[in-house]
Amino acid sequence: MATVWLVPLLSLLLVCRAAPAEPLFRQILGWGGGDPAVVAPAAAEVGVTDLAVWNHDPAYLTRLAAAARPLGLKTYSCIWLGEQPAWQRYFPGVAPPLQQMNAAEEAAAVAIAAELKAGPSVYQYGGEPVRAGLEVFTDPLLCPHDPRVAELFRRQIADLLAVEGLRGIAFDYFGYRNYRTCHCPVSQAAQAAWQAQHPEVEPARAAARFALESLVGLCNALADHARRL
Ligand SMILES: [Zn+2]
């Protein structure tokens, strides 16, 4: 049975500097990639128990799992809402349904991109540290409310879990570019339908409730799908 890791949006690599004499944690997840013959023994040496990679190549994942398993390491392939290459693979010739932001948010994205392009910066997305002014994620992300995105991930998860030795799927970057919601027509229609079904929710809080519940619902549905495979 597959194990699914649910990781909040914009979480990053977990690093372990040295293996303690007595393990302090049951699981330590290393997030990254590289040559399996190098990565697996290096991860095991510092006490990592699980490896997640942003790689969907069955041949690579098979090699990684084969190198990791004798060392007691479990391996996961990571999926995320930035999956435009996967979108083109599963929906060739179809424009990806990307999240949309409002004008102020788009302007913030342009400003952040310019700041990063200008040279060394202390900026780190996700509030690490919190940026003065409006904060958004600069990279395009698929809209979690478009039913085709859920279909994309269901197909991708099934293909990935067919890889021999892969322990499960890791989720990353499941969230909104503006950290709030998506302003595309599909999302707005979905929110209106949700509000019609939840008249007890104050209008001022409806957008946030819908954005959270719909995103968590997608992640849980995909996790259930993975566990059934
Ligand atoms: Zn949308």
Residues whose N, C-alpha, C, O or C-beta is under 5 A from the ligand:
A	BS01	ZN	L98 Q99 C143 H145 C182 H183 C184 V186 S187
